[in-house]
Every structure is written in structure tokens, then in C-alpha cells.
Amino acid sequence: MYKEPDPLERACALVGRFQYHFASVEQKIDQAVIKLLDLDEKAATIVTSSLDFAKKLNFVRTYALQASKDEDKQFGEDTCNEVFAVNADRQVVIHSSFECARGGGVQFRRTVAKDGRVRVDDQIWDDEKFSNYYAKMRGLEGKLDRLIQLLKPVEALPLFDWFSPLSPPPAQLRLRTYAPTVEVTWTPPPPEKESTT
């Protein structure tokens, strides 16, 4: 006997699948951060879980724009911009209440307060819109794999390479002071007299 699927279960499945695909995209961004910072397993978990998604993606994009080949720069920028766009739509999915929409799909309900204004951002996403996002995010996974291959770990800055106990730091690391030197003379206080009580 055929049973009509529950509309709420269908709406939850669409939203859950969106989150499933987005989580895969975020894992790719985490892999890029781990590679760029050359993190071990323990540090990788701490770093990637301590940063929000936009900060991690901005870090990857900023580094990708340092590529030596123009086509690699463009690829990195385009890929990261596509991920930022999907993340903007993810804000709707993750920060809205939702229910099944009439005729199928999902009705999102969200009120946003930003820049001193309040606006209602109610949207209806049909099955086709969800399917398009799923396909887009699967495609982004492949693009992010390629971007990860292009990335090289960030070279550590030689902050202490100059250090030798017997030599001063190089001129560019010497501290400069602009205040005049003031000489202060210290005089110890007189010894306390012993009381006779």
C-alpha cells in the first residue's frame, strides 16, 4: 500500500541534504587551511574548529590571490567567490525557521536586523532550487580539490633567524624610541627605627 510522504519529513530532508553538501564544502576549506598552515592532526582540529567559516574561506582566498600565475589567481578568486555566494544562501537555510510550503518545497521565515534596519526575509525554495544547490556544491568540492592542489604551505617568517647571544639584531628589527632618554637616580629609603614599646 502506497503511503504519501509526510510533507514535513520531505522539507526536513531537503534542508538536511543542503547542510550535508555544505558540510562537505566546509571540509574542503578546512583541508586548505590545514595544508597552508602545515598543521598536524591535533592542531588542525583546534584551528579549524576555532575559526568561523567566512574567516577560513577569506584566509584561503587571500593566499590563493598570491599565486604566481594569473590563471591560478583567477581560478582561486572565482572558486572562493562561488563558495561565499553559497554561504550567503546557507545563512537563509541555517538561520531561518522552516516548514513545508504549499505545493512542495520549503518555506523559510527569517527576520534580519542589520545596519539599523529590520527586514523580513521569507523565501520559498522548491525542489529544483535545492537540486541546483546540491549540484553546485558537488561541483565546488571538485574545484576546491583543484585549489588545494595549487596551494603550497605558507613559509614561516624568519623572525628569530638573526638571533645570536653575542650579536645585535639586524637594523630592520631594532626597536626605535622617539622619547628622550631620562636618567633617574634612585635613593634607598632610610632604615626604619626600631620601636621601643
Phi, psi and omega in degrees: 000128181281132177245128178298130180297143178293127182301323180292320176299321179296315179298316179296322179295319179296314180293317179298320179292324175302312180296324177301311181292321180294322178299325177294322176296316180296324177299323177294319178298318177300318178300321179294316179298316180300317180292315182299321182266359179051053185272144172281175187301317182292312180294324180301315180297317181295311184294309186291331178276349180268347182251142176285165187303312183298322179294318178297315181295320178296322177299313180296316180297316181301317179291319181299329180286355176267002182301151183281329181268134181300321181292328176289320176301312182297317179299315179298315180294314181298315181298312181295323177296322176296320179293319176301320180296316178295322179296323178298319178287331176298329178303322177296312184296315189275335184252015180246151164281157181212161177206171178289140179269154175298134180083007179104173181081197186229135174261115175264141178230122185210138173245130184241129174252116182209138178055038177078010180234151177244131178222149176268130181238069178271130181224150172245125176250125177271175182303323182294319179297317177299314180300321178297319177294319179301314180295319180298316181290324175298319177296322179294327177301316179295318178295321179292326174301316179295317179298318179300322178295328181283335185283145175240147179304144178292132178284137179292142177285137182279064184294326185244014178297335182283343191294128170212135183303337185254003182234147178285159177293159177298161186305321184290346179254356179291141179280140177250140175239143182248357178273146178293152178284133181241130178263132181240132178259132180253131178242125180293149178291155179293151179296147179287143177279143178283138180276152184256015182272000000 
